[in-house]
C-alpha cells in the first residue's frame, strides 16, 4: 500500500503522532475532516481531467466542422449548372 509515496510504516508513525497530538477524542473528527478534504480534491481532479479531455477534443470537432463545410461548399459549386457559371447573376 503506497499513498502519495508514503508506505504503511510511515503511515503508522504519522497516525501514532496524530494520536498523541490530537488525543483519542478529536482523532475521529480529524479523520473525517481529512477524508472529506481528500474527497473534494479527488472530485476537483476528476473535473479538471474532464475539462482537459473536452478541450483536447474541441479542436478535432472544429476541424471536422470546417472540413464538412468546405466539402459542402465544393459540392454546391459542382452542382451549379454551366449556364449559371457562365452568366453570374447581376448584383
MOGIKA-V534258 format. One record per backbone hydrogen bond with DSSP energy under -0.5 kcal/mol. CO is the residue of the C=O (numbers start at 1). NH is the residue of the N-H. E is the energy in kcal/mol with one decimal. If there is no record, write none. Layout:
# MOGIKA-V534258
co:CO nh:NH e:E
co:CO nh:NH e:E
This chain:
# MOGIKA-V534258
co:2 nh:4 e:-0.5
co:3 nh:6 e:-1.8
co:5 nh:7 e:-0.5
co:6 nh:3 e:-1.9
co:7 nh:11 e:-2.0
co:8 nh:12 e:-2.1
co:9 nh:13 e:-2.0
co:10 nh:14 e:-2.4
co:11 nh:15 e:-2.5
co:12 nh:16 e:-2.3
co:13 nh:17 e:-2.4
co:14 nh:18 e:-2.5
co:15 nh:19 e:-2.3
co:16 nh:20 e:-2.0
co:17 nh:21 e:-2.6
co:18 nh:22 e:-3.0
co:18 nh:23 e:-0.5
co:19 nh:23 e:-1.5
co:22 nh:26 e:-0.6
co:23 nh:27 e:-1.3
co:24 nh:28 e:-0.5
co:26 nh:30 e:-2.4
co:27 nh:31 e:-2.5
co:28 nh:32 e:-2.3
co:29 nh:33 e:-2.3
co:30 nh:34 e:-2.5
co:31 nh:35 e:-2.5
co:32 nh:36 e:-2.6
co:33 nh:37 e:-2.2
co:34 nh:38 e:-2.5
co:35 nh:39 e:-2.3
co:36 nh:40 e:-2.2
co:37 nh:41 e:-2.3
co:38 nh:42 e:-2.3
co:39 nh:43 e:-2.4
co:40 nh:44 e:-2.4
co:41 nh:45 e:-2.3
co:42 nh:46 e:-2.3
co:43 nh:47 e:-2.3
co:44 nh:48 e:-2.4
co:45 nh:49 e:-2.4
co:46 nh:50 e:-2.5
co:47 nh:51 e:-2.3
co:48 nh:52 e:-2.2
co:49 nh:53 e:-2.4
co:50 nh:54 e:-2.5
co:51 nh:55 e:-2.7
co:52 nh:56 e:-2.4
co:53 nh:57 e:-1.6
co:54 nh:58 e:-1.4
co:55 nh:59 e:-0.8
co:57 nh:61 e:-1.7
co:58 nh:62 e:-2.5
co:59 nh:63 e:-2.7
co:60 nh:64 e:-2.4
co:61 nh:65 e:-2.2
co:62 nh:66 e:-2.3
co:63 nh:67 e:-2.4
co:64 nh:68 e:-2.5
co:65 nh:69 e:-2.3
co:66 nh:70 e:-2.4
co:67 nh:71 e:-2.2
co:68 nh:72 e:-2.3
co:69 nh:73 e:-2.3
co:70 nh:74 e:-2.3
co:71 nh:75 e:-2.3
co:72 nh:76 e:-2.1
co:73 nh:77 e:-2.2
co:74 nh:78 e:-2.1
co:75 nh:79 e:-1.8
co:76 nh:80 e:-0.5
co:77 nh:80 e:-0.6
co:81 nh:85 e:-1.8
co:82 nh:86 e:-1.9
co:83 nh:87 e:-2.4
co:86 nh:88 e:-0.6
